[in-house]
Amino acid sequence: MRSGPGRAGGLRPRRGAAAFAGLAPAALVPAHCTGRKAEHRFAAALPDAFVPNAVGTSYTFAAAAGPAARPILIEHVDV
């Protein structure tokens, strides 16, 4: 896998968004190296999970209850 412009961690943005959507994450917080094209695709594919990221932003996660527990986003604070 190669990295570079238009690729999110080596995946092309369209395939990357589909791969993440298949995981059904509670939160998806891309970093600056993800690239704007991929961020837009992630936001469109996962509107309830996509959380914008910036320098100084802090996040608080907690585990949900139940047998299929996964982290949930409790607080998102832009600084």
C-alpha positions as CSV (number, residue, x, y, z in Angstrom):
1,M,0.0,0.0,0.0
2,R,1.2,3.5,-0.9
3,S,0.5,6.7,0.9
4,G,0.2,10.1,-0.7
5,P,-2.3,12.7,-1.9
6,G,-5.8,11.4,-2.1
7,R,-5.1,8.4,0.0
8,A,-6.2,7.7,3.6
9,G,-3.6,5.5,5.2
10,G,-2.8,4.0,1.8
11,L,-6.5,3.4,0.9
12,R,-8.2,5.5,-1.8
13,P,-10.8,7.7,-0.1
14,R,-13.8,6.0,-1.6
15,R,-12.6,2.5,-0.6
16,G,-11.4,3.9,2.8
17,A,-14.8,5.4,3.5
18,A,-16.6,2.2,2.6
19,A,-14.2,0.1,4.8
20,F,-14.8,2.4,7.8
21,A,-18.6,2.4,7.2
22,G,-18.5,-1.4,7.3
23,L,-17.0,-1.2,10.8
24,A,-19.8,1.1,12.0
25,P,-17.6,3.1,14.4
26,A,-19.1,5.2,17.1
27,A,-16.7,8.0,16.2
28,L,-14.3,8.6,13.4
29,V,-11.8,11.4,14.0
30,P,-9.4,11.8,11.1
31,A,-6.1,13.7,11.5
32,H,-4.6,16.3,9.2
33,C,-2.7,13.6,7.2
34,T,-5.9,12.1,6.1
35,G,-6.5,14.8,3.5
36,R,-9.5,16.9,2.8
37,K,-10.9,14.7,0.0
38,A,-10.9,11.7,2.3
39,E,-12.4,13.8,5.2
40,H,-15.3,14.8,3.0
41,R,-15.9,11.3,1.9
42,F,-15.8,10.0,5.6
43,A,-18.2,12.8,6.6
44,A,-20.6,11.8,3.8
45,A,-20.3,8.0,4.5
46,L,-20.5,8.3,8.3
47,P,-22.4,11.5,9.2
48,D,-23.2,10.4,12.7
49,A,-19.7,9.1,13.5
50,F,-17.6,11.8,11.8
51,V,-16.0,14.3,14.2
52,P,-13.9,17.1,12.9
53,N,-10.4,17.3,14.3
54,A,-8.0,20.2,14.9
55,V,-4.9,21.0,17.0
56,G,-5.9,21.4,20.6
57,T,-9.1,19.5,20.4
58,S,-9.8,17.0,23.2
59,Y,-12.1,14.0,23.2
60,T,-13.5,12.0,26.1
61,F,-14.6,8.4,25.4
62,A,-16.3,5.8,27.6
63,A,-17.3,2.2,27.1
64,A,-20.9,1.5,26.4
65,A,-22.7,-1.2,28.4
66,G,-23.6,-4.5,27.0
67,P,-22.0,-7.5,25.4
68,A,-21.2,-5.6,22.2
69,A,-19.8,-2.7,24.1
70,R,-17.6,-0.3,22.1
71,P,-16.3,3.2,23.0
72,I,-18.7,6.1,22.6
73,L,-17.9,9.7,22.3
74,I,-18.9,11.6,25.5
75,E,-17.5,15.0,24.9
76,H,-15.8,16.9,22.0
77,V,-14.2,20.3,23.0
78,D,-12.6,22.6,20.4
79,V,-9.8,24.7,21.9
